[in-house]
Amino acid sequence: MDLEASGNNSVVTKFILLGLTETPALQPILFVIFLLAYVATVGGNFSILAAILMEPKLHTPMYFFLGNLSLLDVGCISVTVPAMLRHFISNDRSIPYRACLSQLFFFHLLAGTDCFLLTVMAYDRYLAICQPLTYSTRMGWGNQQALVGMSCVFSFSNALTQTVALSALKFCGPNVINHFYCDLPQLFQLSCSSTQLNELLLFVAAAFMGVAPLVLITVSYAHVVAAVLRIRSAEGRKKAFSTCGSHLTVVGIFYGTGVFSYMRLGSVEASDKDKGIGILNTVISPMLNPLIYSLKNPDVQGALQRVIMGRRPP
């Protein structure tokens, strides 16, 4: 156990991440699987971003937000998976205390921005379908930048608050984390000081960054559905729903895994279910997002083909 004497107490200087498995034979297989997943995620999201930048048809608010979402997905998987890959090929599964806090900060910064950005994208669809006459005014370039900027500022404030509050806790005993990255619920379980304030802060953050955005997304799409059902043309209804279906799928995956991750603070021990949920949240979701947004979207598919083939847009 990595402990450092501080007065009459011992302070943890490193944590041990158990990772996904302790079976040596499985580690090379998992290394290849997650390496491929990482490469596919980074390649897929940067391809979406390149397509949006190169295709004039995609220079719209919806795709501006999607491009930012792609950057967040690359950041989110890069915070967790490279460290996990290193642990697969190394006998050293330790992570220094400061590195653990840094990983936690950037994970919450990126995931939190994701929450707000998904809400902004729902608002964008609401304006486009329910308020088409004022859409171009309300979603001007300046407003788009402001919405993304506010998402980052709110998320940064939360990530900084959570990290500073965690740094005030004392870790003087067990230092083994039953997970593949540092996160709040698992670290709360290792603290030898009271975590009541930290759990309260996390509860407030969950309400502000989880429940409130989800309510806004639900209200936005309730208005969208009502507006689409009033469209007489079946083709018009299909086109309107197609622009929203992919976003709702991403919202479902993101919030579904988030709820399971942070609503189990009363659990005494972390379980393998937490690792599975973590994989869905940090690996599967960022990897699937480019597929979800390009599926049944001829504009994105055409732009991606031109990016891959190196052709200029018409």
Contacts in CASP RR format, 6 or more apart in sequence:
PFRMAT RR
TARGET T0000
AUTHOR 0000-0000-0000
METHOD contacts of the structure
MODEL  1
MDLEASGNNSVVTKFILLGLTETPALQPILFVIFLLAYVATVGGNFSILA
AILMEPKLHTPMYFFLGNLSLLDVGCISVTVPAMLRHFISNDRSIPYRAC
LSQLFFFHLLAGTDCFLLTVMAYDRYLAICQPLTYSTRMGWGNQQALVGM
SCVFSFSNALTQTVALSALKFCGPNVINHFYCDLPQLFQLSCSSTQLNEL
LLFVAAAFMGVAPLVLITVSYAHVVAAVLRIRSAEGRKKAFSTCGSHLTV
VGIFYGTGVFSYMRLGSVEASDKDKGIGILNTVISPMLNPLIYSLKNPDV
QGALQRVIMGRRPP
1 12 0 8 1.000
1 173 0 8 1.000
1 174 0 8 1.000
1 175 0 8 1.000
2 12 0 8 1.000
2 13 0 8 1.000
2 14 0 8 1.000
2 94 0 8 1.000
2 175 0 8 1.000
3 10 0 8 1.000
3 11 0 8 1.000
3 12 0 8 1.000
3 13 0 8 1.000
3 172 0 8 1.000
3 173 0 8 1.000
3 175 0 8 1.000
4 10 0 8 1.000
4 11 0 8 1.000
4 12 0 8 1.000
4 13 0 8 1.000
5 11 0 8 1.000
9 170 0 8 1.000
9 172 0 8 1.000
10 172 0 8 1.000
10 173 0 8 1.000
11 170 0 8 1.000
11 171 0 8 1.000
11 172 0 8 1.000
12 97 0 8 1.000
12 171 0 8 1.000
12 172 0 8 1.000
12 173 0 8 1.000
12 175 0 8 1.000
12 190 0 8 1.000
13 96 0 8 1.000
13 97 0 8 1.000
14 94 0 8 1.000
14 95 0 8 1.000
14 96 0 8 1.000
14 97 0 8 1.000
14 175 0 8 1.000
15 94 0 8 1.000
15 95 0 8 1.000
15 97 0 8 1.000
15 100 0 8 1.000
15 175 0 8 1.000
15 176 0 8 1.000
15 177 0 8 1.000
15 182 0 8 1.000
15 190 0 8 1.000
16 93 0 8 1.000
16 94 0 8 1.000
16 95 0 8 1.000
16 175 0 8 1.000
16 176 0 8 1.000
16 177 0 8 1.000
17 83 0 8 1.000
17 87 0 8 1.000
17 93 0 8 1.000
17 94 0 8 1.000
17 95 0 8 1.000
17 177 0 8 1.000
17 179 0 8 1.000
17 180 0 8 1.000
17 181 0 8 1.000
17 182 0 8 1.000
18 93 0 8 1.000
18 176 0 8 1.000
18 177 0 8 1.000
18 178 0 8 1.000
18 179 0 8 1.000
18 180 0 8 1.000
19 84 0 8 1.000
19 87 0 8 1.000
19 93 0 8 1.000
19 178 0 8 1.000
19 179 0 8 1.000
19 180 0 8 1.000
19 275 0 8 1.000
20 30 0 8 1.000
20 84 0 8 1.000
20 180 0 8 1.000
20 275 0 8 1.000
20 279 0 8 1.000
21 27 0 8 1.000
21 30 0 8 1.000
27 88 0 8 1.000
27 89 0 8 1.000
28 88 0 8 1.000
28 89 0 8 1.000
30 88 0 8 1.000
31 85 0 8 1.000
31 88 0 8 1.000
31 89 0 8 1.000
34 81 0 8 1.000
34 84 0 8 1.000
34 85 0 8 1.000
34 88 0 8 1.000
34 283 0 8 1.000
35 85 0 8 1.000
37 81 0 8 1.000
37 283 0 8 1.000
37 284 0 8 1.000
37 287 0 8 1.000
38 77 0 8 1.000
38 78 0 8 1.000
38 81 0 8 1.000
38 82 0 8 1.000
38 85 0 8 1.000
38 283 0 8 1.000
40 287 0 8 1.000
41 73 0 8 1.000
41 74 0 8 1.000
41 77 0 8 1.000
41 283 0 8 1.000
41 286 0 8 1.000
41 287 0 8 1.000
41 290 0 8 1.000
42 74 0 8 1.000
42 77 0 8 1.000
42 78 0 8 1.000
44 70 0 8 1.000
44 290 0 8 1.000
45 70 0 8 1.000
45 71 0 8 1.000
45 73 0 8 1.000
45 74 0 8 1.000
45 286 0 8 1.000
45 289 0 8 1.000
45 290 0 8 1.000
46 70 0 8 1.000
46 74 0 8 1.000
47 290 0 8 1.000
47 304 0 8 1.000
47 307 0 8 1.000
47 308 0 8 1.000
48 66 0 8 1.000
48 67 0 8 1.000
48 70 0 8 1.000
48 290 0 8 1.000
48 293 0 8 1.000
48 294 0 8 1.000
48 300 0 8 1.000
48 304 0 8 1.000
49 67 0 8 1.000
49 70 0 8 1.000
49 71 0 8 1.000
50 307 0 8 1.000
51 58 0 8 1.000
51 300 0 8 1.000
51 302 0 8 1.000
51 303 0 8 1.000
51 304 0 8 1.000
51 306 0 8 1.000
51 307 0 8 1.000
52 58 0 8 1.000
52 59 0 8 1.000
52 63 0 8 1.000
52 64 0 8 1.000
52 66 0 8 1.000
52 67 0 8 1.000
52 303 0 8 1.000
54 303 0 8 1.000
54 306 0 8 1.000
54 307 0 8 1.000
54 312 0 8 1.000
54 313 0 8 1.000
55 299 0 8 1.000
55 302 0 8 1.000
55 303 0 8 1.000
55 306 0 8 1.000
55 313 0 8 1.000
56 313 0 8 1.000
57 299 0 8 1.000
57 303 0 8 1.000
57 313 0 8 1.000
58 299 0 8 1.000
58 300 0 8 1.000
58 303 0 8 1.000
61 124 0 8 1.000
61 139 0 8 1.000
61 140 0 8 1.000
61 144 0 8 1.000
62 121 0 8 1.000
62 124 0 8 1.000
62 125 0 8 1.000
62 128 0 8 1.000
62 243 0 8 1.000
64 144 0 8 1.000
65 117 0 8 1.000
65 120 0 8 1.000
65 121 0 8 1.000
65 124 0 8 1.000
65 144 0 8 1.000
65 147 0 8 1.000
65 148 0 8 1.000
66 121 0 8 1.000
66 293 0 8 1.000
68 117 0 8 1.000
68 148 0 8 1.000
69 114 0 8 1.000
69 117 0 8 1.000
69 118 0 8 1.000
69 121 0 8 1.000
69 250 0 8 1.000
69 289 0 8 1.000
70 289 0 8 1.000
70 290 0 8 1.000
72 110 0 8 1.000
72 113 0 8 1.000
72 114 0 8 1.000
72 117 0 8 1.000
73 114 0 8 1.000
73 285 0 8 1.000
73 286 0 8 1.000
73 289 0 8 1.000
74 286 0 8 1.000
75 106 0 8 1.000
75 110 0 8 1.000
76 107 0 8 1.000
76 110 0 8 1.000
76 111 0 8 1.000
76 114 0 8 1.000
76 282 0 8 1.000
76 286 0 8 1.000
77 282 0 8 1.000
77 283 0 8 1.000
77 286 0 8 1.000
77 287 0 8 1.000
79 103 0 8 1.000
79 106 0 8 1.000
79 107 0 8 1.000
79 110 0 8 1.000
79 181 0 8 1.000
79 282 0 8 1.000
80 103 0 8 1.000
80 107 0 8 1.000
80 180 0 8 1.000
80 181 0 8 1.000
80 282 0 8 1.000
80 283 0 8 1.000
81 282 0 8 1.000
81 283 0 8 1.000
83 95 0 8 1.000
83 103 0 8 1.000
83 180 0 8 1.000
83 181 0 8 1.000
84 180 0 8 1.000
84 181 0 8 1.000
87 93 0 8 1.000
87 180 0 8 1.000
95 103 0 8 1.000
95 182 0 8 1.000
97 171 0 8 1.000
100 182 0 8 1.000
100 187 0 8 1.000
101 163 0 8 1.000
101 166 0 8 1.000
101 167 0 8 1.000
101 182 0 8 1.000
103 181 0 8 1.000
103 182 0 8 1.000
104 162 0 8 1.000
104 163 0 8 1.000
104 166 0 8 1.000
104 182 0 8 1.000
104 183 0 8 1.000
104 184 0 8 1.000
104 187 0 8 1.000
105 159 0 8 1.000
105 160 0 8 1.000
105 162 0 8 1.000
105 163 0 8 1.000
106 159 0 8 1.000
107 181 0 8 1.000
107 182 0 8 1.000
107 183 0 8 1.000
107 282 0 8 1.000
108 155 0 8 1.000
108 158 0 8 1.000
108 159 0 8 1.000
108 162 0 8 1.000
108 163 0 8 1.000
109 155 0 8 1.000
109 156 0 8 1.000
109 159 0 8 1.000
110 155 0 8 1.000
111 155 0 8 1.000
111 281 0 8 1.000
112 151 0 8 1.000
112 154 0 8 1.000
112 155 0 8 1.000
112 158 0 8 1.000
112 159 0 8 1.000
112 209 0 8 1.000
113 151 0 8 1.000
113 152 0 8 1.000
113 155 0 8 1.000
114 254 0 8 1.000
115 155 0 8 1.000
115 209 0 8 1.000
115 210 0 8 1.000
115 213 0 8 1.000
115 254 0 8 1.000
116 150 0 8 1.000
116 151 0 8 1.000
116 154 0 8 1.000
116 155 0 8 1.000
116 209 0 8 1.000
116 213 0 8 1.000
117 148 0 8 1.000
117 151 0 8 1.000
118 213 0 8 1.000
118 217 0 8 1.000
118 247 0 8 1.000
118 250 0 8 1.000
118 251 0 8 1.000
118 254 0 8 1.000
119 213 0 8 1.000
119 216 0 8 1.000
119 217 0 8 1.000
120 147 0 8 1.000
120 148 0 8 1.000
120 151 0 8 1.000
121 247 0 8 1.000
122 216 0 8 1.000
122 217 0 8 1.000
122 220 0 8 1.000
122 221 0 8 1.000
122 247 0 8 1.000
122 251 0 8 1.000
123 147 0 8 1.000
123 216 0 8 1.000
123 220 0 8 1.000
124 139 0 8 1.000
125 220 0 8 1.000
125 221 0 8 1.000
125 224 0 8 1.000
125 243 0 8 1.000
125 244 0 8 1.000
125 247 0 8 1.000
126 220 0 8 1.000
126 221 0 8 1.000
126 223 0 8 1.000
126 224 0 8 1.000
127 134 0 8 1.000
127 135 0 8 1.000
127 138 0 8 1.000
127 139 0 8 1.000
128 135 0 8 1.000
128 139 0 8 1.000
128 243 0 8 1.000
129 224 0 8 1.000
129 227 0 8 1.000
129 228 0 8 1.000
129 240 0 8 1.000
129 243 0 8 1.000
129 244 0 8 1.000
130 223 0 8 1.000
130 224 0 8 1.000
130 227 0 8 1.000
131 138 0 8 1.000
154 209 0 8 1.000
155 209 0 8 1.000
158 205 0 8 1.000
158 208 0 8 1.000
158 209 0 8 1.000
161 201 0 8 1.000
161 205 0 8 1.000
162 184 0 8 1.000
162 198 0 8 1.000
162 201 0 8 1.000
162 202 0 8 1.000
162 205 0 8 1.000
165 197 0 8 1.000
165 198 0 8 1.000
165 201 0 8 1.000
166 184 0 8 1.000
166 187 0 8 1.000
166 198 0 8 1.000
169 187 0 8 1.000
169 188 0 8 1.000
169 191 0 8 1.000
169 193 0 8 1.000
169 195 0 8 1.000
169 198 0 8 1.000
170 191 0 8 1.000
170 192 0 8 1.000
170 193 0 8 1.000
171 187 0 8 1.000
171 190 0 8 1.000
171 191 0 8 1.000
171 192 0 8 1.000
172 192 0 8 1.000
173 190 0 8 1.000
173 192 0 8 1.000
174 190 0 8 1.000
175 190 0 8 1.000
176 190 0 8 1.000
177 186 0 8 1.000
177 187 0 8 1.000
177 190 0 8 1.000
177 270 0 8 1.000
178 186 0 8 1.000
178 269 0 8 1.000
178 270 0 8 1.000
178 271 0 8 1.000
178 274 0 8 1.000
178 275 0 8 1.000
179 186 0 8 1.000
179 270 0 8 1.000
179 274 0 8 1.000
179 275 0 8 1.000
179 278 0 8 1.000
180 275 0 8 1.000
180 278 0 8 1.000
181 282 0 8 1.000
183 261 0 8 1.000
184 198 0 8 1.000
184 202 0 8 1.000
184 262 0 8 1.000
185 261 0 8 1.000
185 262 0 8 1.000
185 264 0 8 1.000
185 265 0 8 1.000
185 267 0 8 1.000
185 270 0 8 1.000
185 274 0 8 1.000
186 270 0 8 1.000
186 274 0 8 1.000
188 195 0 8 1.000
188 198 0 8 1.000
188 199 0 8 1.000
188 265 0 8 1.000
189 268 0 8 1.000
189 269 0 8 1.000
189 270 0 8 1.000
199 265 0 8 1.000
202 262 0 8 1.000
202 265 0 8 1.000
206 262 0 8 1.000
206 263 0 8 1.000
210 255 0 8 1.000
214 251 0 8 1.000
214 255 0 8 1.000
217 251 0 8 1.000
221 244 0 8 1.000
221 248 0 8 1.000
224 240 0 8 1.000
224 244 0 8 1.000
227 240 0 8 1.000
228 237 0 8 1.000
228 240 0 8 1.000
228 241 0 8 1.000
229 237 0 8 1.000
231 237 0 8 1.000
231 240 0 8 1.000
242 296 0 8 1.000
242 297 0 8 1.000
246 292 0 8 1.000
246 293 0 8 1.000
246 295 0 8 1.000
246 296 0 8 1.000
246 297 0 8 1.000
249 292 0 8 1.000
250 285 0 8 1.000
250 289 0 8 1.000
250 292 0 8 1.000
250 293 0 8 1.000
253 280 0 8 1.000
253 284 0 8 1.000
253 285 0 8 1.000
253 288 0 8 1.000
254 281 0 8 1.000
254 285 0 8 1.000
257 277 0 8 1.000
257 278 0 8 1.000
257 280 0 8 1.000
257 281 0 8 1.000
257 285 0 8 1.000
258 277 0 8 1.000
258 281 0 8 1.000
260 273 0 8 1.000
260 277 0 8 1.000
261 274 0 8 1.000
261 277 0 8 1.000
261 278 0 8 1.000
261 281 0 8 1.000
264 274 0 8 1.000
293 300 0 8 1.000
294 300 0 8 1.000
294 301 0 8 1.000
294 304 0 8 1.000
303 313 0 8 1.000
305 311 0 8 1.000
306 312 0 8 1.000
306 313 0 8 1.000
END
